[in-house]
Amino acid sequence: MPKLKLKVELALHRYLTNELVDEEFIREIQAILNEFQGKNLLHQNIGQLIWNLEIKRPNDKAKFEKIWLLLDRINPRIREDLSHRLKSGPWRRAT
């Protein structure tokens, strides 16, 4: 997962710093999905990386809301698979 992690983190960083606009971010994440297609837990891992960064950057809440909407356009399974993981795993958010 290190290569996947680096690519997702780079795309997120570039989007959060306004180096990428929405459509460019979508293309980068789609390219990552295409590159790692068939890998186990791909959607969960991408969702987990984004979720972890979102927790670390609470001041960027609005941007992360937009990121999740963009991810839904790419593939709704990213959020669905992460949601399943959060409900069944040790990563549950404290409420």
PAVEXGU-991374 format. One record per residue: residue in three letters; residue number from 1; x, y, z of N, C-alpha, C, O in turn. Coordinates in pm, 1 decimal, always signed. Atoms other than C-alpha are relative to their C-alpha. Last residue first. Example, Ala and Ser with C-alpha at 12.3 -4.5 7.8 and 13.67 -1.06 7.14 Angstrom:
<recs>
rec aa=SER, i=2, n_px=-82.0, n_py=-119.0, n_pz=-6.0, ca_px=+1367.0, ca_py=-106.0, ca_pz=+714.0, c_px=-77.0, c_py=+109.0, c_pz=+73.0, o_px=-26.1, o_py=+219.8, o_pz=+89.9
rec aa=ALA, i=1, n_px=+89.0, n_py=-119.0, n_pz=+0.0, ca_px=+1230.0, ca_py=-450.0, ca_pz=+780.0, c_px=+90.0, c_py=+120.0, c_pz=+0.0, o_px=+193.6, o_py=+118.1, o_pz=+66.5
</recs>
This chain:
<recs>
rec aa=THR, i=95, n_px=+117.7, n_py=-85.2, n_pz=+12.7, ca_px=-1937.0, ca_py=+1012.1, ca_pz=+1878.3, c_px=-30.1, c_py=+67.1, c_pz=+130.8, o_px=-126.2, o_py=+143.4, o_pz=+140.4
rec aa=ALA, i=94, n_px=+62.2, n_py=-22.3, n_pz=-130.9, ca_px=-1590.4, ca_py=+862.1, ca_pz=+1843.5, c_px=-117.9, c_py=+93.9, c_pz=-19.6, o_px=-108.5, o_py=+191.3, o_pz=-94.3
rec aa=ARG, i=93, n_px=-12.4, n_py=-135.8, n_pz=-54.4, ca_px=-1526.0, ca_py=+759.9, ca_pz=+1488.6, c_px=-65.4, c_py=+6.6, c_pz=+135.9, o_px=-170.3, o_py=-53.4, o_pz=+159.7
rec aa=ARG, i=92, n_px=+123.2, n_py=-76.2, n_pz=-22.5, ca_px=-1497.6, ca_py=+387.1, ca_pz=+1427.1, c_px=+27.7, c_py=+134.8, c_pz=+59.2, o_px=+109.3, o_py=+148.1, o_pz=+150.3
rec aa=TRP, i=91, n_px=-19.4, n_py=-139.5, n_pz=+39.9, ca_px=-1153.5, ca_py=+280.0, ca_pz=+1311.3, c_px=-123.7, c_py=+85.4, c_pz=+24.6, o_px=-129.5, o_py=+200.3, o_pz=-19.1
rec aa=PRO, i=90, n_px=-47.8, n_py=-80.1, n_pz=-113.1, ca_px=-1146.8, ca_py=-49.6, ca_pz=+1503.2, c_px=+14.8, c_py=+147.8, c_pz=-31.1, o_px=+62.7, o_py=+224.1, o_pz=+52.8
rec aa=GLY, i=89, n_px=-139.2, n_py=+10.8, n_pz=-41.3, ca_px=-1356.6, ca_py=-219.8, ca_pz=+1239.8, c_px=+36.1, c_py=+90.6, c_pz=+115.1, o_px=-49.3, o_py=+159.6, o_pz=+170.7
rec aa=SER, i=88, n_px=-36.0, n_py=+134.4, n_pz=-43.8, ca_px=-1715.1, ca_py=-307.1, ca_pz=+1149.1, c_px=+141.5, c_py=-10.0, c_pz=+57.8, o_px=+179.7, o_py=-115.0, o_pz=+109.5
rec aa=LYS, i=87, n_px=+103.5, n_py=+61.7, n_pz=-83.0, ca_px=-1883.8, ca_py=+29.2, ca_pz=+1115.6, c_px=+44.6, c_py=-132.6, c_pz=+58.7, o_px=-1.0, o_py=-171.4, o_pz=+166.2
rec aa=LEU, i=86, n_px=+11.3, n_py=-76.1, n_pz=-124.7, ca_px=-1570.1, ca_py=+205.9, ca_pz=+995.2, c_px=-102.4, c_py=-62.0, c_pz=+94.0, o_px=-84.0, o_py=-61.7, o_pz=+215.7
rec aa=ARG, i=85, n_px=-118.7, n_py=+25.1, n_pz=-82.1, ca_px=-1499.3, ca_py=-63.8, ca_pz=+736.2, c_px=-12.4, c_py=+70.2, c_pz=+135.1, o_px=+20.6, o_py=+12.2, o_pz=+238.5
rec aa=HIS, i=84, n_px=+7.8, n_py=+138.4, n_pz=-47.8, ca_px=-1854.5, ca_py=-50.4, ca_pz=+600.1, c_px=+117.9, c_py=-31.4, c_pz=+93.0, o_px=+100.3, o_py=-93.7, o_pz=+197.7
rec aa=SER, i=83, n_px=+106.7, n_py=+1.4, n_pz=-99.5, ca_px=-1836.5, ca_py=+328.9, ca_pz=+577.5, c_px=-15.3, c_py=-139.8, c_pz=+59.4, o_px=-31.5, o_py=-154.8, o_pz=+180.5
rec aa=LEU, i=82, n_px=-55.7, n_py=-58.0, n_pz=-121.3, ca_px=-1502.5, ca_py=+300.4, ca_pz=+398.9, c_px=-104.2, c_py=-3.6, c_pz=+111.1, o_px=-72.0, o_py=-36.8, o_pz=+225.2
rec aa=ASP, i=81, n_px=-92.3, n_py=+97.7, n_pz=-56.9, ca_px=-1655.0, ca_py=+60.8, ca_pz=+147.2, c_px=+64.9, c_py=+52.6, c_pz=+127.0, o_px=+86.0, o_py=-23.2, o_pz=+221.6
rec aa=GLU, i=80, n_px=+75.3, n_py=+114.7, n_pz=-51.4, ca_px=-1951.7, ca_py=+290.9, ca_pz=+87.9, c_px=+92.0, c_py=-101.1, c_pz=+67.3, o_px=+61.9, o_py=-150.1, o_pz=+176.1
rec aa=ARG, i=79, n_px=+61.8, n_py=-38.6, n_pz=-127.0, ca_px=-1732.1, ca_py=+602.1, ca_pz=+55.7, c_px=-75.1, c_py=-117.9, c_pz=+62.2, o_px=-69.9, o_py=-137.0, o_pz=+183.7
rec aa=ILE, i=78, n_px=-107.4, n_py=-46.4, n_pz=-87.8, ca_px=-1507.7, ca_py=+447.7, ca_pz=-208.1, c_px=-58.5, c_py=+34.8, c_pz=+136.2, o_px=-9.3, o_py=-11.6, o_pz=+239.1
rec aa=ARG, i=77, n_px=-50.0, n_py=+109.3, n_pz=-85.1, ca_px=-1796.7, ca_py=+249.8, ca_pz=-355.6, c_px=+110.9, c_py=+44.6, c_pz=+93.2, o_px=+132.8, o_py=-18.5, o_pz=+196.5
rec aa=PRO, i=76, n_px=+63.2, n_py=-3.3, n_pz=-132.4, ca_px=-1955.2, ca_py=+572.0, ca_pz=-479.2, c_px=+48.9, c_py=-109.9, c_pz=+94.0, o_px=+32.0, o_py=-100.1, o_pz=+215.5
rec aa=ASN, i=75, n_px=+49.4, n_py=+133.7, n_pz=-30.9, ca_px=-1702.3, ca_py=+579.9, ca_pz=-765.4, c_px=-58.6, c_py=+0.9, c_pz=+140.9, o_px=+16.1, o_py=+12.6, o_pz=+238.1
rec aa=ILE, i=74, n_px=-96.4, n_py=+95.4, n_pz=+56.3, ca_px=-1568.0, ca_py=+888.7, ca_pz=-940.3, c_px=-52.5, c_py=-142.4, c_pz=+18.5, o_px=-63.2, o_py=-219.5, o_pz=-76.9
rec aa=ARG, i=73, n_px=+9.9, n_py=-7.8, n_pz=+146.5, ca_px=-1871.1, ca_py=+1109.2, ca_pz=-878.3, c_px=+92.2, c_py=-102.2, c_pz=-66.2, o_px=+58.9, o_py=-158.7, o_pz=-170.3
rec aa=ASP, i=72, n_px=+126.4, n_py=+64.1, n_pz=+37.1, ca_px=-1885.7, ca_py=+992.1, ca_pz=-517.0, c_px=-21.3, c_py=+3.2, c_pz=-150.6, o_px=-78.6, o_py=-89.7, o_pz=-207.5
rec aa=LEU, i=71, n_px=-23.1, n_py=+144.3, n_pz=-2.8, ca_px=-1517.5, ca_py=+1082.9, ca_pz=-488.6, c_px=-127.0, c_py=-76.2, c_pz=-36.3, o_px=-120.8, o_py=-178.6, o_pz=-104.2
rec aa=LEU, i=70, n_px=-74.4, n_py=+34.5, n_pz=+121.5, ca_px=-1600.2, ca_py=+1436.4, ca_pz=-599.3, c_px=+26.5, c_py=-150.2, c_pz=-6.0, o_px=+16.8, o_py=-211.2, o_pz=-112.5
rec aa=LEU, i=69, n_px=+93.7, n_py=-11.6, n_pz=+111.9, ca_px=-1867.4, ca_py=+1463.0, ca_pz=-330.0, c_px=+68.2, c_py=-36.3, c_pz=-132.0, o_px=+9.1, o_py=-102.6, o_pz=-217.3
rec aa=TRP, i=68, n_px=+88.5, n_py=+117.0, n_pz=-4.7, ca_px=-1621.1, ca_py=+1329.0, ca_pz=-72.2, c_px=-102.9, c_py=+4.8, c_pz=-112.5, o_px=-136.9, o_py=-99.3, o_pz=-168.8
rec aa=ILE, i=67, n_px=-75.8, n_py=+118.3, n_pz=+43.2, ca_px=-1362.9, ca_py=+1587.5, ca_pz=-182.0, c_px=-89.8, c_py=-123.5, c_pz=-0.4, o_px=-86.9, o_py=-201.9, o_pz=-95.3
rec aa=LYS, i=66, n_px=-7.7, n_py=-4.8, n_pz=+146.8, ca_px=-1620.1, ca_py=+1868.5, ca_pz=-153.7, c_px=+74.4, c_py=-123.1, c_pz=-53.3, o_px=+34.8, o_py=-180.8, o_pz=-154.6
rec aa=GLU, i=65, n_px=+136.7, n_py=+26.7, n_pz=+44.8, ca_px=-1694.9, ca_py=+1774.6, ca_pz=+207.5, c_px=-4.1, c_py=-2.6, c_pz=-152.0, o_px=-71.3, o_py=-87.1, o_pz=-211.3
rec aa=PHE, i=64, n_px=+18.1, n_py=+145.2, n_pz=-4.7, ca_px=-1317.9, ca_py=+1757.7, ca_pz=+255.0, c_px=-142.8, c_py=-38.9, c_pz=-36.7, o_px=-164.0, o_py=-144.6, o_pz=-96.2
rec aa=LYS, i=63, n_px=-71.1, n_py=+60.8, n_pz=+113.3, ca_px=-1281.5, ca_py=+2114.8, ca_pz=+130.9, c_px=-18.9, c_py=-151.5, c_pz=-0.9, o_px=-33.7, o_py=-212.6, o_pz=-106.8
rec aa=ALA, i=62, n_px=+74.3, n_py=-28.6, n_pz=+123.8, ca_px=-1552.0, ca_py=+2237.0, ca_pz=+369.2, c_px=+67.5, c_py=-64.4, c_pz=-121.2, o_px=-0.4, o_py=-116.2, o_pz=-209.9
rec aa=LYS, i=61, n_px=+125.1, n_py=+77.0, n_pz=+6.2, ca_px=-1387.9, ca_py=+2063.6, ca_pz=+667.1, c_px=-75.4, c_py=+21.3, c_pz=-131.6, o_px=-119.9, o_py=-75.4, o_pz=-193.4
rec aa=ASP, i=60, n_px=+30.5, n_py=+17.7, n_pz=+142.7, ca_px=-1043.1, ca_py=+2213.4, ca_pz=+597.8, c_px=-129.3, c_py=-77.7, c_pz=-21.8, o_px=-146.7, o_py=-141.4, o_pz=-125.7
rec aa=ASN, i=59, n_px=+27.5, n_py=-131.8, n_pz=+58.1, ca_px=-999.5, ca_py=+2352.8, ca_pz=+950.1, c_px=-36.8, c_py=-7.4, c_pz=-147.9, o_px=-86.2, o_py=+90.0, o_pz=-204.7
rec aa=PRO, i=58, n_px=+139.1, n_py=-40.4, n_pz=-23.9, ca_px=-1035.2, ca_py=+1999.4, ca_pz=+1089.4, c_px=-35.2, c_py=+136.9, c_pz=-59.2, o_px=-152.5, o_py=+164.4, o_pz=-84.5
rec aa=ARG, i=57, n_px=+14.4, n_py=-137.0, n_pz=+52.4, ca_px=-708.9, ca_py=+1891.5, ca_pz=+924.2, c_px=-143.1, c_py=+50.7, c_pz=+18.0, o_px=-212.8, o_py=+74.4, o_pz=-80.7
rec aa=LYS, i=56, n_px=-118.0, n_py=-79.9, n_pz=-35.7, ca_px=-585.1, ca_py=+1579.2, ca_pz=+1106.8, c_px=-13.8, c_py=+146.1, c_pz=-40.7, o_px=+60.5, o_py=+231.5, o_pz=+7.6
rec aa=ILE, i=55, n_px=-4.3, n_py=-10.8, n_pz=-146.2, ca_px=-930.3, ca_py=+1417.3, ca_pz=+1097.8, c_px=+114.8, c_py=+91.1, c_pz=+43.6, o_px=+101.3, o_py=+167.8, o_pz=+138.9
rec aa=GLU, i=54, n_px=+109.4, n_py=-89.0, n_pz=-39.8, ca_px=-959.5, ca_py=+1488.2, ca_pz=+725.0, c_px=+0.3, c_py=+22.0, c_pz=+151.4, o_px=-21.9, o_py=+133.8, o_pz=+197.8
rec aa=LEU, i=53, n_px=-47.3, n_py=-136.0, n_pz=+23.0, ca_px=-618.5, ca_py=+1330.6, ca_pz=+669.6, c_px=-106.0, c_py=+102.1, c_pz=+41.3, o_px=-74.1, o_py=+208.1, o_pz=+95.0
rec aa=ASN, i=52, n_px=-107.0, n_py=-30.3, n_pz=-96.0, ca_px=-735.4, ca_py=+1007.6, ca_pz=+830.1, c_px=+50.5, c_py=+142.6, c_pz=-15.4, o_px=+71.8, o_py=+211.7, o_pz=+84.3
rec aa=TRP, i=51, n_px=+63.2, n_py=-17.1, n_pz=-131.2, ca_px=-1061.6, ca_py=+1009.8, ca_pz=+629.6, c_px=+103.6, c_py=+36.7, c_pz=+106.2, o_px=+80.2, o_py=+125.5, o_pz=+188.1
rec aa=ILE, i=50, n_px=+65.6, n_py=-130.8, n_pz=+3.2, ca_px=-871.9, ca_py=+1058.0, ca_pz=+303.5, c_px=-61.8, c_py=+31.4, c_pz=+136.1, o_px=-49.6, o_py=+143.4, o_pz=+185.7
rec aa=LEU, i=49, n_px=-103.3, n_py=-103.6, n_pz=+10.1, ca_px=-636.5, ca_py=+770.3, ca_pz=+375.8, c_px=-61.8, c_py=+139.3, c_pz=+3.9, o_px=-11.6, o_py=+228.6, o_pz=+72.2
rec aa=GLN, i=48, n_px=-66.6, n_py=-10.0, n_pz=-130.2, ca_px=-923.6, ca_py=+548.9, ca_pz=+493.3, c_px=+107.5, c_py=+108.3, c_pz=-0.6, o_px=+120.4, o_py=+182.8, o_pz=+96.5
rec aa=GLY, i=47, n_px=+88.0, n_py=-68.5, n_pz=-94.4, ca_px=-1127.3, ca_py=+620.9, ca_pz=+180.0, c_px=+64.8, c_py=+20.0, c_pz=+135.4, o_px=+50.1, o_py=+125.8, o_pz=+196.5
rec aa=ILE, i=46, n_px=+6.5, n_py=-139.1, n_pz=+43.9, ca_px=-836.0, ca_py=+525.7, ca_pz=-43.6, c_px=-87.5, c_py=+80.0, c_pz=+96.0, o_px=-49.5, o_py=+188.8, o_pz=+139.1
rec aa=ASN, i=45, n_px=-128.5, n_py=-63.6, n_pz=-28.4, ca_px=-775.6, ca_py=+210.7, ca_pz=+159.6, c_px=+1.1, c_py=+146.6, c_pz=-43.2, o_px=+52.1, o_py=+232.0, o_pz=+29.3
rec aa=GLN, i=44, n_px=-12.6, n_py=-23.5, n_pz=-144.1, ca_px=-1141.0, ca_py=+111.8, ca_pz=+163.2, c_px=+129.0, c_py=+73.3, c_pz=+32.2, o_px=+129.7, o_py=+164.0, o_pz=+115.4
rec aa=HIS, i=43, n_px=+88.1, n_py=-110.4, n_pz=-36.5, ca_px=-1170.8, ca_py=+159.5, ca_pz=-212.2, c_px=+10.4, c_py=+32.6, c_pz=+148.4, o_px=+12.2, o_py=+149.5, o_pz=+187.0
rec aa=LEU, i=42, n_px=-39.8, n_py=-125.1, n_pz=+64.3, ca_px=-864.4, ca_py=-53.8, ca_pz=-283.6, c_px=-87.0, c_py=+117.2, c_pz=+44.5, o_px=-34.7, o_py=+220.0, o_pz=+87.3
rec aa=LEU, i=41, n_px=+31.5, n_py=-112.9, n_pz=-87.7, ca_px=-944.3, ca_py=-324.9, ca_pz=-29.0, c_px=+34.4, c_py=+135.9, c_pz=-59.3, o_px=+55.7, o_py=+231.7, o_pz=+15.1
rec aa=ASN, i=40, n_px=+91.7, n_py=+18.1, n_pz=-111.9, ca_px=-775.0, ca_py=-596.7, ca_pz=-234.7, c_px=-15.7, c_py=+129.3, c_pz=+78.0, o_px=+81.8, o_py=+200.8, o_pz=+101.4
rec aa=LYS, i=39, n_px=-67.7, n_py=+15.8, n_pz=-129.0, ca_px=-604.1, ca_py=-480.8, ca_pz=-551.9, c_px=-105.1, c_py=-12.0, c_pz=+109.8, o_px=-207.6, o_py=+56.1, o_pz=+106.6
rec aa=GLY, i=38, n_px=-13.5, n_py=+140.8, n_pz=-35.2, ca_px=-797.5, ca_py=-547.1, ca_pz=-871.0, c_px=+71.5, c_py=-23.2, c_pz=+131.4, o_px=+77.6, o_py=-136.3, o_pz=+179.5
rec aa=GLN, i=37, n_px=+120.1, n_py=+79.4, n_pz=+20.9, ca_px=-743.6, ca_py=-200.5, ca_pz=-1010.6, c_px=+26.3, c_py=-146.4, c_pz=+33.5, o_px=+128.8, o_py=-203.0, o_pz=-4.4
rec aa=PHE, i=36, n_px=+5.0, n_py=+100.6, n_pz=-105.6, ca_px=-433.7, ca_py=-34.2, ca_pz=-864.3, c_px=-122.6, c_py=-89.9, c_pz=-10.7, o_px=-155.8, o_py=-161.2, o_pz=+84.0
rec aa=GLU, i=35, n_px=-131.8, n_py=+61.6, n_pz=-22.3, ca_px=-341.7, ca_py=+165.0, ca_pz=-1173.1, c_px=-7.0, c_py=-115.0, c_pz=+99.5, o_px=+59.6, o_py=-217.0, o_pz=+81.9
rec aa=ASN, i=34, n_px=-34.7, n_py=+82.9, n_pz=+116.0, ca_px=-703.4, ca_py=+230.1, ca_pz=-1274.7, c_px=+131.8, c_py=-73.1, c_pz=+22.1, o_px=+144.5, o_py=-190.7, o_pz=-12.0
rec aa=LEU, i=33, n_px=+89.3, n_py=+116.7, n_pz=+0.2, ca_px=-797.9, ca_py=+350.6, ca_pz=-926.4, c_px=+32.9, c_py=-94.1, c_pz=-115.2, o_px=+33.9, o_py=-216.0, o_pz=-98.0
rec aa=ILE, i=32, n_px=-45.1, n_py=+85.8, n_pz=-110.4, ca_px=-491.7, ca_py=+576.9, ca_pz=-921.4, c_px=-85.9, c_py=-125.7, c_pz=+5.6, o_px=-33.4, o_py=-236.2, o_pz=+19.2
rec aa=ALA, i=31, n_px=-123.7, n_py=+63.4, n_pz=+46.3, ca_px=-582.8, ca_py=+715.0, ca_pz=-1265.0, c_px=+55.6, c_py=-93.9, c_pz=+107.6, o_px=+106.1, o_py=-201.8, o_pz=+76.5
rec aa=GLN, i=30, n_px=+39.1, n_py=+105.0, n_pz=+93.5, ca_px=-937.0, ca_py=+779.9, ca_pz=-1138.7, c_px=+123.3, c_py=-73.2, c_pz=-53.6, o_px=+119.8, o_py=-195.1, o_pz=-70.4
rec aa=ILE, i=29, n_px=+50.4, n_py=+112.5, n_pz=-79.9, ca_px=-792.9, ca_py=+967.5, ca_pz=-840.6, c_px=-43.0, c_py=-114.1, c_pz=-91.1, o_px=-20.0, o_py=-230.6, o_pz=-58.7
rec aa=GLU, i=28, n_px=-111.3, n_py=+61.3, n_pz=-74.4, ca_px=-582.3, ca_py=+1183.9, ca_pz=-1072.5, c_px=-47.2, c_py=-118.9, c_pz=+82.6, o_px=+17.9, o_py=-223.3, o_pz=+83.7
rec aa=ARG, i=27, n_px=-86.1, n_py=+75.8, n_pz=+92.2, ca_px=-867.7, ca_py=+1246.9, ca_pz=-1319.0, c_px=+113.8, c_py=-69.4, c_pz=+74.4, o_px=+146.7, o_py=-183.9, o_pz=+43.5
rec aa=ILE, i=26, n_px=+73.3, n_py=+119.2, n_pz=+42.6, ca_px=-1107.1, ca_py=+1345.0, ca_pz=-1038.9, c_px=+86.4, c_py=-85.7, c_pz=-91.9, o_px=+92.2, o_py=-207.6, o_pz=-76.0
rec aa=PHE, i=25, n_px=-2.0, n_py=+91.0, n_pz=-115.1, ca_px=-848.0, ca_py=+1583.3, ca_pz=-895.2, c_px=-71.2, c_py=-130.4, c_pz=-35.9, o_px=-22.5, o_py=-239.0, o_pz=-4.6
rec aa=GLU, i=24, n_px=-135.9, n_py=+56.2, n_pz=-4.7, ca_px=-802.4, ca_py=+1740.0, ca_pz=-1240.5, c_px=+12.4, c_py=-98.8, c_pz=+115.2, o_px=+75.2, o_py=-203.7, o_pz=+100.7
rec aa=GLU, i=23, n_px=-13.0, n_py=+99.4, n_pz=+106.9, ca_px=-1180.5, ca_py=+1782.9, ca_pz=-1271.4, c_px=+138.9, c_py=-63.6, c_pz=-3.9, o_px=+151.6, o_py=-182.2, o_pz=-34.4
rec aa=ASP, i=22, n_px=+82.2, n_py=+119.7, n_pz=-18.1, ca_px=-1208.0, ca_py=+1952.0, ca_pz=-932.9, c_px=+23.2, c_py=-107.3, c_pz=-105.7, o_px=+48.7, o_py=-223.0, o_pz=-72.4
rec aa=VAL, i=21, n_px=+141.8, n_py=-33.4, n_pz=-5.0, ca_px=-917.0, ca_py=+2193.7, ca_pz=-971.4, c_px=-78.0, c_py=-132.3, c_pz=+2.5, o_px=-20.2, o_py=-240.0, o_pz=-11.5
rec aa=LEU, i=20, n_px=+88.9, n_py=+74.3, n_pz=+88.5, ca_px=-565.2, ca_py=+2095.4, ca_pz=-879.2, c_px=-140.4, c_py=+54.8, c_pz=+13.9, o_px=-184.6, o_py=+87.3, o_pz=+124.0
rec aa=GLU, i=19, n_px=-79.1, n_py=+27.0, n_pz=+120.3, ca_px=-288.6, ca_py=+2312.8, ca_pz=-734.3, c_px=-82.7, c_py=-76.0, c_pz=-103.1, o_px=-52.0, o_py=-73.9, o_pz=-222.3
rec aa=ASN, i=18, n_px=+53.6, n_py=-63.9, n_pz=+121.0, ca_px=-542.7, ca_py=+2455.0, ca_pz=-490.7, c_px=+88.8, c_py=-13.9, c_pz=-122.4, o_px=+79.5, o_py=+66.3, o_pz=-215.4
rec aa=THR, i=17, n_px=-78.8, n_py=-121.9, n_pz=+18.4, ca_px=-343.2, ca_py=+2360.8, ca_pz=-181.5, c_px=-35.9, c_py=+71.7, c_pz=-129.6, o_px=+34.9, o_py=+162.0, o_pz=-174.2
rec aa=LEU, i=16, n_px=+18.5, n_py=-86.6, n_pz=-116.3, ca_px=-608.5, ca_py=+2109.3, ca_pz=-76.7, c_px=+78.6, c_py=+130.1, c_pz=-10.5, o_px=+40.9, o_py=+230.3, o_pz=+50.4
rec aa=TYR, i=15, n_px=+135.2, n_py=-55.5, n_pz=+3.1, ca_px=-615.6, ca_py=+1959.2, ca_pz=-427.0, c_px=-20.5, c_py=+99.2, c_pz=+115.1, o_px=-77.5, o_py=+206.5, o_pz=+95.4
rec aa=ARG, i=14, n_px=+9.5, n_py=-91.9, n_pz=+113.8, ca_px=-237.9, ca_py=+1918.7, ca_pz=-447.7, c_px=-138.6, c_py=+62.9, c_pz=-8.3, o_px=-151.7, o_py=+180.2, o_pz=-43.3
rec aa=HIS, i=13, n_px=-78.0, n_py=-120.0, n_pz=-31.6, ca_px=-226.4, ca_py=+1769.9, ca_pz=-98.8, c_px=-13.9, c_py=+103.3, c_pz=-112.1, o_px=-35.0, o_py=+221.9, o_pz=-86.6
rec aa=LEU, i=12, n_px=+72.2, n_py=-76.5, n_pz=-102.6, ca_px=-505.1, ca_py=+1528.4, ca_pz=-181.0, c_px=+71.1, c_py=+130.2, c_pz=+32.2, o_px=+8.7, o_py=+236.0, o_pz=+40.2
rec aa=ALA, i=11, n_px=+118.8, n_py=-57.4, n_pz=+64.2, ca_px=-338.1, ca_py=+1415.7, ca_pz=-504.3, c_px=-79.6, c_py=+84.5, c_pz=+98.6, o_px=-126.6, o_py=+192.7, o_pz=+63.7
rec aa=LEU, i=10, n_px=-45.0, n_py=-106.3, n_pz=+90.4, ca_px=-6.1, ca_py=+1370.7, ca_pz=-322.7, c_px=-119.2, c_py=+67.0, c_pz=-68.2, o_px=-125.4, o_py=+189.7, o_pz=-75.8
rec aa=GLU, i=9, n_px=-37.9, n_py=-115.6, n_pz=-81.2, ca_px=-171.2, ca_py=+1176.6, ca_pz=-39.8, c_px=+47.1, c_py=+116.4, c_pz=-86.7, o_px=+16.8, o_py=+231.8, o_pz=-56.6
rec aa=VAL, i=8, n_px=+122.9, n_py=-60.8, n_pz=-50.6, ca_px=-342.7, ca_py=+945.7, ca_pz=-288.5, c_px=+33.3, c_py=+124.8, c_pz=+80.8, o_px=-31.1, o_py=+228.4, o_pz=+64.7
rec aa=LYS, i=7, n_px=+71.7, n_py=-60.5, n_pz=+112.9, ca_px=-17.3, ca_py=+878.0, ca_pz=-476.4, c_px=-127.5, c_py=+70.2, c_pz=+46.8, o_px=-157.5, o_py=+180.6, o_pz=+1.3
rec aa=LEU, i=6, n_px=-71.7, n_py=-118.2, n_pz=+47.7, ca_px=+183.9, ca_py=+823.5, ca_pz=-159.0, c_px=-76.0, c_py=+71.0, c_pz=-112.0, o_px=-85.3, o_py=+193.8, o_pz=-113.4
rec aa=LYS, i=5, n_px=+8.4, n_py=-104.0, n_pz=-102.7, ca_px=-72.4, ca_py=+587.6, ca_pz=-9.0, c_px=+66.5, c_py=+128.8, c_pz=-47.9, o_px=+9.2, o_py=+237.0, o_pz=-34.8
rec aa=LEU, i=4, n_px=+136.2, n_py=-52.3, n_pz=+3.6, ca_px=-100.9, ca_py=+382.4, ca_pz=-328.2, c_px=-13.2, c_py=+117.6, c_pz=+95.8, o_px=-68.2, o_py=+221.7, o_pz=+59.9
rec aa=LYS, i=3, n_px=+8.0, n_py=-76.0, n_pz=+125.3, ca_px=+277.5, ca_py=+343.6, ca_pz=-341.3, c_px=-138.6, c_py=+62.9, c_pz=-15.3, o_px=-150.7, o_py=+178.7, o_pz=-55.4
rec aa=PRO, i=2, n_px=-76.8, n_py=-125.5, n_pz=-4.8, ca_px=+291.0, ca_py=+248.3, ca_pz=+28.8, c_px=-10.8, c_py=+83.2, c_pz=-127.3, o_px=-23.8, o_py=+205.4, o_pz=-119.6
rec aa=MET, i=1, n_px=+78.9, n_py=-120.6, n_pz=+0.0, ca_px=+0.0, ca_py=+0.0, ca_pz=+0.0, c_px=+83.4, c_py=+127.5, c_pz=+0.0, o_px=+26.9, o_py=+234.5, o_pz=-22.6
</recs>
